[in-house]
């Protein structure tokens, strides 16, 4: 479960990115966080990843108070998270297989486990035949699929995607979100920060809307977005 209670974030330059944001996401939910550029979507992602700290309020993730996590504990906290970004963040000197394997090497998984789980993760995103391709030889959609496989290979309880379809065409965007939906049906909590109205409208999932750092609405599965 993820819970934000009266969370505010003020950056060092004085920017008030979030103001008294409160919501709860139950385990196994699929939730879109929407809003225009500067609404606070990426700040929420950074807070959940412990890339920055909130100024006020409380953030709980799986019964853990994020404010209580010391710096040395952040890598262990992040092991329960899978993360997908708009710019893919792949290692361009490594193949698709090696990019996914790298996520397992970081947590010191055995070679046997890597050989078992990496092909399964690539198969889940439809890239079994592209395992030995390098990012520069792949389309944007394929690169995002590699990034998604990397995010999923360690079986995270929570998948967080920050504008995952921002660099993709509409068809490919739908395919990426469909994979996330499959992952969600298997029990993973999925949070997608996006301004892609078409994706949100198609999926009909819960929608949390932000505007200038404030939460403006929380819709459960009605989801048709006009102003996001």
MINU-338348 format. One line per 8 residues: number of its first residue (from 0); their letters; for each residue x, y, z of N, C-alpha, C. Coordinates in steps of 0.02 Angstrom, whole numbers, plus 50000, padded with zeros to 5 digits. Example, Ala and Ser with C-alpha at 12.3 -4.5 7.8 and 13.67 -1.06 7.14 Angstrom:
BEGIN
0 = AS = 50660:49716:50390:50615:49775:50390:50660:49835:50390  50642:49888:50354:50684:49947:50357:50645:50002:50394
//
This chain:
BEGIN
0 = XXXXXXXX = 50042:49940:50000:50000:50000:50000:50044:50063:50000  50021:50114:49964:50055:50178:49962:50008:50231:49990  50034:50270:50035:49992:50321:50066:50030:50387:50071  50000:50440:50044:50025:50508:50053:49974:50546:50096  49998:50577:50150:49954:50615:50194:49979:50686:50200  49942:50732:50172:49958:50804:50175:50031:50818:50155  50050:50788:50099:50120:50794:50076:50131:50858:50037  50182:50894:50056:50203:50954:50020:50277:50947:50004
8 = XXXXXXXX = 50297:50978:49948:50367:50980:49929:50385:51049:49904  50434:51079:49937:50461:51144:49916:50535:51133:49900  50554:51146:49838:50624:51138:49819:50667:51196:49845  50732:51187:49842:50778:51236:49870:50771:51305:49836  50749:51304:49773:50740:51368:49737:50675:51403:49754  50637:51374:49801:50573:51404:49821:50513:51378:49785  50523:51336:49734:50466:51309:49697:50424:51263:49741  50360:51278:49747:50314:51235:49785:50284:51185:49736
16 = XXXXXXXX = 50312:51126:49734:50293:51076:49684:50230:51038:49704  50220:51027:49769:50161:50992:49794:50134:51028:49855  50068:51029:49861:50037:51063:49918:49983:51018:49948  49997:50991:50006:49948:50953:50045:49913:50898:50005  49953:50858:49973:49925:50803:49932:49912:50742:49975  49852:50715:49970:49832:50657:50009:49797:50606:49965  49823:50545:49964:49788:50490:49931:49818:50424:49955  49780:50371:49945:49801:50303:49962:49793:50258:49901
24 = XXXXXXXX = 49844:50219:49886:49841:50170:49831:49849:50101:49862  49798:50060:49855:49800:49993:49884:49845:49948:49843  49869:49896:49875:49909:49847:49840:49870:49816:49783  49900:49812:49724:49868:49782:49666:49827:49830:49624  49826:49894:49642:49789:49943:49602:49830:49964:49540  49794:49990:49491:49824:50022:49432:49798:50094:49433  49844:50142:49440:49824:50212:49449:49863:50257:49401  49828:50301:49367:49859:50354:49328:49863:50417:49370
32 = XXXXXXXX = 49920:50450:49367:49928:50517:49396:49936:50565:49337  49889:50611:49329:49887:50653:49269:49891:50727:49288  49909:50766:49237:49914:50838:49246:49961:50867:49195  49955:50932:49183:49998:50966:49135:50070:50968:49161  50116:50988:49118:50185:50996:49138:50189:51044:49198  50226:51024:49249:50231:51065:49309:50178:51053:49361  50134:51004:49348:50078:50991:49395:50102:50958:49459  50158:50922:49455:50184:50887:49514:50191:50812:49505
40 = XXXXXXXX = 50176:50786:49445:50179:50714:49433:50249:50686:49446  50299:50716:49415:50366:50691:49421:50393:50699:49492  50369:50749:49527:50390:50757:49597:50365:50699:49639  50304:50678:49628:50278:50619:49664:50320:50558:49649  50339:50549:49586:50381:50492:49567:50448:50496:49604  50479:50555:49605:50543:50563:49639:50537:50550:49714  50482:50571:49743:50471:50558:49815:50465:50483:49828  50427:50448:49786:50419:50376:49796:50483:50338:49785
48 = XXXXXXXX = 50527:50364:49742:50591:50332:49729:50645:50353:49780  50628:50398:49824:50676:50426:49872:50734:50461:49836  50719:50493:49779:50769:50534:49745:50770:50603:49777  50716:50622:49810:50712:50683:49849:50666:50670:49907  50666:50714:49956:50625:50705:50016:50569:50757:50017  50512:50738:50046:50457:50784:50052:50472:50835:50108  50440:50893:50103:50450:50946:50151:50405:50938:50212  50342:50920:50199:50293:50910:50252:50250:50850:50236
56 = XXXXXXXX = 50217:50823:50287:50172:50767:50278:50205:50700:50290  50170:50648:50271:50193:50579:50282:50185:50539:50218  50236:50500:50201:50231:50453:50145:50247:50383:50172  50200:50338:50164:50208:50269:50185:50206:50224:50123  50254:50178:50118:50255:50129:50063:50264:50060:50095  50214:50019:50085:50215:49952:50115:50232:49955:50190  50197:49999:50224:50203:50008:50297:50270:50036:50319  50308:50065:50273:50372:50096:50290:50367:50171:50281
64 = XXXXXXXX = 50384:50208:50334:50386:50281:50330:50449:50301:50293  50440:50333:50234:50499:50350:50193:50546:50398:50228  50519:50440:50272:50561:50488:50308:50609:50453:50356  50592:50391:50374:50633:50354:50422:50688:50313:50388  50689:50311:50321:50739:50272:50286:50804:50312:50280  50857:50287:50309:50922:50320:50304:50952:50307:50234  51002:50347:50217:51031:50343:50150:51056:50273:50134  51086:50239:50182:51112:50172:50169:51057:50122:50157
72 = XXXXXXXX = 50996:50138:50178:50941:50092:50168:50902:50103:50104  50917:50157:50068:50880:50172:50007:50886:50118:49953  50946:50090:49939:50950:50037:49889:50907:49976:49906  50902:49960:49970:50861:49903:49990:50787:49919:49983  50769:49980:49999:50699:50001:49990:50680:49997:49916  50724:50019:49872:50708:50021:49801:50702:49953:49769  50724:49901:49803:50719:49834:49774:50647:49811:49764  50601:49842:49800:50530:49824:49792:50497:49863:49736
80 = XXXXXXXX = 50536:49908:49704:50509:49951:49652:50538:49933:49584  50495:49937:49533:50518:49935:49464:50503:50003:49434  50549:50030:49394:50541:50098:49370:50552:50101:49295  50508:50138:49260:50514:50149:49188:50511:50224:49175  50558:50249:49135:50561:50320:49120:50547:50334:49046  50532:50396:49031:50518:50416:48962:50579:50407:48917  50639:50419:48944:50699:50416:48903:50735:50349:48906  50701:50297:48930:50723:50228:48929:50781:50214:48977
88 = XXXXXXXX = 50835:50254:48974:50894:50248:49017:50927:50179:49011  50935:50157:48949:50970:50095:48937:51045:50105:48930  51083:50052:48942:51155:50054:48932:51168:50036:48859  51195:50083:48820:51199:50073:48748:51256:50027:48727  51301:50010:48772:51354:49963:48756:51336:49892:48776  51272:49881:48794:51249:49815:48814:51187:49795:48774  51180:49731:48763:51122:49706:48727:51059:49711:48770  51002:49697:48739:50940:49696:48777:50945:49648:48835
96 = XXXXXXXX = 50971:49588:48822:50979:49538:48874:51022:49565:48931  51079:49595:48914:51125:49619:48965:51097:49679:49003  51057:49720:48970:51025:49776:49006:50978:49750:49060  50940:49698:49044:50894:49669:49093:50933:49633:49147  50985:49596:49126:51026:49559:49175:51060:49606:49224  51076:49666:49201:51111:49714:49245:51070:49729:49307  51004:49732:49300:50961:49746:49358:50966:49690:49410  50979:49630:49387:50987:49574:49433:51058:49571:49462
104 = XXXXXXXX = 51106:49591:49421:51175:49591:49446:51183:49640:49504  51146:49696:49501:51151:49747:49554:51131:49718:49621  51081:49674:49622:51059:49644:49685:51095:49578:49699  51147:49564:49659:51190:49506:49669:51152:49440:49662  51108:49438:49612:51074:49375:49596:51124:49326:49567  51111:49262:49574:51156:49210:49548:51151:49207:49472  51204:49182:49441:51203:49174:49368:51147:49127:49346  51133:49077:49386:51080:49030:49370:51012:49066:49368
112 = XXXXXXXX = 51001:49109:49418:50938:49145:49422:50932:49195:49364  50988:49227:49347:50988:49275:49291:50970:49239:49226  51001:49181:49215:50987:49143:49153:50915:49120:49150  50883:49111:49207:50814:49089:49208:50765:49147:49200  50779:49202:49234:50729:49255:49237:50733:49306:49181  50793:49319:49154:50799:49370:49101:50761:49349:49038  50769:49287:49013:50729:49268:48954:50654:49272:48967  50632:49256:49028:50561:49260:49044:50537:49332:49043
120 = XXXXXXXX = 50578:49378:49068:50558:49448:49067:50555:49475:48996  50602:49456:48954:50601:49479:48885:50541:49448:48847  50525:49386:48863:50467:49355:48831:50402:49391:48852  50399:49413:48914:50339:49447:48938:50324:49509:48897  50377:49544:48875:50368:49606:48837:50374:49595:48761  50378:49531:48741:50378:49515:48670:50444:49527:48635  50500:49518:48670:50565:49533:48641:50613:49474:48642  50588:49413:48645:50632:49355:48647:50680:49353:48589
128 = XXXXXXXX = 50656:49372:48529:50698:49368:48470:50746:49428:48463  50740:49476:48508:50784:49536:48505:50832:49538:48565  50841:49482:48598:50881:49480:48659:50952:49504:48648  50980:49491:48589:51051:49508:48577:51059:49572:48535  51006:49609:48527:51010:49673:48492:51031:49728:48540  51066:49778:48513:51088:49835:48553:51035:49891:48547  51030:49934:48597:50979:49986:48596:50979:50028:48532  51039:50046:48507:51042:50089:48448:51015:50054:48385
136 = XXXXXXXX = 51006:49988:48389:50979:49951:48332:50905:49933:48342  50874:49964:48392:50805:49950:48409:50762:50012:48401  50699:50002:48388:50652:50058:48385:50640:50085:48455  50608:50143:48459:50592:50172:48524:50547:50126:48564  50498:50096:48531:50453:50050:48565:50490:49990:48593  50537:49963:48554:50576:49906:48577:50620:49925:48637  50649:49984:48633:50690:50007:48689:50649:50014:48753  50587:50039:48746:50545:50046:48805:50525:49978:48832
144 = XXXXXXXX = 50517:49929:48787:50502:49861:48810:50561:49832:48849  50621:49846:48827:50680:49823:48864:50680:49856:48933  50666:49921:48935:50664:49956:48999:50610:49927:49044  50554:49907:49015:50501:49877:49055:50521:49808:49080  50553:49769:49038:50577:49703:49060:50627:49711:49116  50671:49760:49111:50721:49773:49164:50686:49792:49229  50632:49831:49223:50596:49852:49283:50560:49794:49317  50542:49742:49278:50501:49688:49303:50540:49626:49323
152 = XXXXXXXX = 50604:49622:49303:50640:49559:49310:50650:49538:49382  50651:49586:49428:50661:49569:49499:50595:49563:49537  50540:49555:49499:50474:49545:49529:50456:49599:49581  50455:49662:49560:50439:49715:49608:50366:49712:49630  50352:49735:49690:50282:49739:49712:50248:49801:49684  50289:49851:49664:50263:49914:49637:50300:49931:49574  50264:49946:49520:50293:49971:49458:50274:50044:49450  50324:50087:49442:50313:50158:49434:50339:50179:49365
160 = XXXXXXXX = 50296:50211:49326:50315:50232:49259:50304:50308:49252  50357:50343:49235:50354:50416:49228:50354:50434:49154  50296:50453:49128:50287:50470:49057:50316:50415:49012  50296:50352:49022:50327:50297:48985:50312:50297:48911  50261:50333:48889:50243:50334:48818:50258:50401:48785  50295:50444:48820:50306:50512:48796:50344:50516:48730  50386:50466:48716:50425:50467:48654:50401:50415:48603  50340:50390:48612:50316:50335:48571:50255:50355:48530
168 = XXXXXXXX = 50244:50320:48474:50184:50331:48434:50124:50301:48469  50063:50321:48449:50003:50298:48485:49995:50223:48488  50009:50187:48433:50001:50114:48434:50050:50082:48484  50113:50102:48480:50163:50074:48525:50148:50092:48597  50123:50152:48608:50104:50172:48676:50051:50125:48705  50001:50110:48665:49948:50064:48687:49976:49995:48703  50024:49972:48663:50053:49906:48675:50092:49905:48740  50129:49958:48755:50167:49962:48818:50120:49961:48878
176 = XXXXXXXX = 50066:49999:48874:50019:50002:48929:49983:49935:48937  49970:49900:48882:49939:49834:48887:49983:49786:48926  50048:49789:48915:50094:49746:48954:50090:49763:49028  50088:49828:49043:50082:49849:49113:50017:49824:49143  49965:49822:49103:49901:49798:49127:49904:49723:49144  49940:49686:49102:49950:49614:49116:49987:49605:49181  50039:49645:49191:50079:49642:49252:50035:49658:49312  49992:49707:49305:49947:49726:49359:49899:49669:49376
184 = XXXXXXXX = 49875:49635:49326:49828:49580:49339:49862:49523:49377  49927:49521:49375:49964:49469:49412:49978:49491:49484  49955:49552:49501:49960:49573:49571:50006:49631:49585  50043:49655:49536:50088:49711:49546:50049:49777:49547  50064:49820:49594:50036:49888:49595:50069:49928:49540  50030:49962:49499:50056:50001:49443:50035:50074:49450  50084:50118:49446:50072:50191:49448:50103:50221:49386  50062:50254:49346:50085:50284:49284:50073:50359:49286
192 = XXXXXXXX = 50126:50399:49286:50121:50471:49281:50123:50489:49207  50071:50524:49183:50067:50537:49111:50024:50598:49097  50034:50627:49037:49988:50678:49011:49954:50652:48948  49960:50586:48935:49931:50556:48875:49858:50541:48887  49814:50586:48864:49742:50579:48876:49714:50516:48843  49739:50499:48783:49712:50441:48748:49724:50376:48786  49783:50370:48815:49799:50310:48854:49753:50305:48914  49745:50360:48950:49703:50361:49010:49631:50344:48992
200 = XXXXXXXX = 49606:50374:48939:49537:50363:48920:49524:50292:48898  49573:50261:48865:49566:50193:48842:49565:50143:48899  49608:50154:48949:49617:50105:49002:49561:50105:49053  49530:50163:49065:49475:50167:49114:49496:50141:49183  49552:50166:49207:49576:50150:49274:49566:50210:49320  49585:50202:49381:49581:50258:49429:49628:50314:49406  49604:50376:49414:49642:50435:49392:49647:50485:49450  49709:50503:49466:49722:50556:49514:49748:50616:49475
208 = XXXXXXXX = 49713:50672:49479:49731:50731:49440:49766:50783:49484  49817:50813:49456:49854:50867:49490:49852:50930:49448  49852:50987:49482:49856:51052:49448:49897:51099:49492  49955:51118:49467:49999:51164:49503:50013:51140:49574  50026:51076:49579:50046:51048:49643:49990:51027:49689  49928:51041:49670:49871:51022:49711:49832:50966:49679  49806:50921:49720:49765:50867:49694:49694:50894:49682  49671:50887:49620:49606:50916:49603:49550:50866:49599
216 = XXXXXXXX = 49567:50803:49588:49515:50752:49589:49545:50682:49591  49503:50634:49611:49523:50564:49616:49464:50523:49592  49468:50499:49530:49413:50464:49499:49429:50390:49494  49382:50348:49515:49391:50276:49513:49358:50247:49452  49400:50235:49401:49380:50199:49340:49332:50236:49293  49311:50297:49309:49271:50334:49261:49316:50365:49209  49370:50395:49234:49431:50407:49197:49432:50449:49134  49378:50478:49109:49385:50515:49046:49416:50584:49061
224 = XXXX = 49473:50597:49029:49512:50657:49044:49504:50708:48988  49486:50767:49006:49482:50821:48958:49538:50872:48965  49556:50888:49027:49603:50942:49038:49674:50921:49055  49687:50856:49061:49754:50834:49082:49807:50851:49031
//
